[in-house]
């Protein structure tokens, strides 16, 4: 189910959708399509998870009414899990525009059933209690080219295994002393089938079950059986689980009494340039203070992208653009930013903001005179209304819009040059004033009143440049945070690289900008396009009406790529 009222646009066909269409046509599962999004609550979701969210919930939308998507927390490792992560995940899924309705589940809901299924496997001679240490387990497991060897405890009787397993549950043994293993094939070419662990002893407080359990199921055991208990029809996961599929199917086929027979299929995960997706590495960035938190706008987390000003529609569009394949690829961060620009261009209100101001004094403009230019809030959307922008003798323009010695092709302001102030008139630079250190502090200009309303100057070449501005006496000062890529390398954690060594020292610049007065009352969470500068977002945490703080969501074009090319 979707939180939105409008139906989703038809999705482009792919191999997953082809499989599901064939199953529906063959009336498998009585024509139902039941998917799930099953995060582990051990961290905040990132944009890679967004791909899975859009896929699983999107398939439920596309195949309605005989379809649904569950949200299930695979909470089998209490040492790393927390209700903070549970709450953040639910917020992220809802923000992306999806709703699980009544189908919110937890693997911990099934702990008793999973335990009984384990006893069932023991009774069938398909599971045993093993006393090998973790080091011995690795030694006995074998390698990719050499088979494993059986545990000395592999042939314990059913009665002995049941007794030991029940005593494991009762808390008679210390952590890690014994594990329950599946009894499959130690010579299997697939290492995942060499008697994998099913249960371990772990005394850790669980965020839902408290201290009721001192043994916990392994993820590879709990996940397929939870799918089956929920009657999931299509279990969709990323390619790293492809070699786990035989174990998934072995468990579903060998446990009796399951209401569903789910089918696992894999797709390529989302990989993004200038980004790391490992939860461990993201946690390290947070804990070591390289970023301000999980929702730092430089982070690839959904909460970080939300705080930066990315929109749900843009992320959904990006996931649709990259599509589904079975081949690993690296997606360009610029494509994500393209989707963000495309969406914000339609909805972000326009405003004037000067990020690095240079003062301009128009010498022949009457002192004390103030006029107001009526400007549209959103081009091509009359319903968005207009606003009044003050104009007077003293203005601020962008530092980049002036060059004392103009380069070839520079069409903005320079000494003796002429440029048009957007929605106003043309000005000519007459004098450059500098401080004792040689820094430009003021430009002295004149204006031509006859050039209002886009009129061409008499007897002069029409200026090619049009620049934005703000009235100096009316401008407000506001903190603006300029974000760039968090890393300087396209693949910061490629191979054995230390990703912390390629953190971008210029990933955040905080400056005080001069903004038009209407922005003083910007509501937290409001989107704007500062004309000719980029898209900005009133920070939902730190911004307040009267004291706005703006995050740069994305530039009007990919300037970062040009910077890296020059470097």
Secondary structure as UniProt FT lines:
FT   HELIX           15..25
FT   TURN            26..27
FT   HELIX           28..31
FT   STRAND          33..37
FT   HELIX           47..62
FT   TURN            63..65
FT   STRAND          67..73
FT   HELIX           78..80
FT   HELIX           83..95
FT   TURN            96..97
FT   TURN            101..102
FT   STRAND          104..106
FT   HELIX           107..110
FT   HELIX           111..123
FT   TURN            124..125
FT   STRAND          127..130
FT   HELIX           134..141
FT   TURN            152..155
FT   HELIX           158..170
FT   TURN            175..176
FT   STRAND          179..182
FT   TURN            186..187
FT   HELIX           191..193
FT   STRAND          197..201
FT   TURN            207..209
FT   STRAND          215..217
FT   HELIX           219..229
FT   TURN            230..231
FT   STRAND          234..238
FT   HELIX           239..244
FT   HELIX           245..254
FT   TURN            256..257
FT   STRAND          263..267
FT   TURN            273..274
FT   HELIX           279..287
FT   TURN            288..289
FT   TURN            294..295
FT   TURN            297..298
FT   HELIX           302..308
FT   HELIX           312..322
FT   HELIX           333..347
FT   STRAND          349..351
FT   STRAND          353..354
FT   STRAND          357..362
FT   TURN            363..364
FT   TURN            367..368
FT   STRAND          371..376
FT   TURN            379..380
FT   HELIX           382..384
FT   STRAND          386..391
FT   STRAND          394..398
FT   HELIX           399..401
FT   TURN            408..409
FT   TURN            415..416
FT   STRAND          418..421
FT   TURN            422..423
FT   STRAND          426..434
FT   TURN            436..437
FT   STRAND          440..448
FT   HELIX           449..454
FT   TURN            458..459
FT   STRAND          466..467
FT   STRAND          470..471
FT   TURN            472..474
FT   STRAND          476..483
FT   TURN            490..493
FT   TURN            495..496
FT   HELIX           499..502
FT   TURN            505..506
FT   STRAND          508..515
FT   HELIX           517..521
FT   TURN            524..525
FT   STRAND          527..530
FT   TURN            531..533
FT   STRAND          534..538
FT   TURN            540..542
FT   TURN            545..546
FT   STRAND          549..555
FT   HELIX           559..566
//
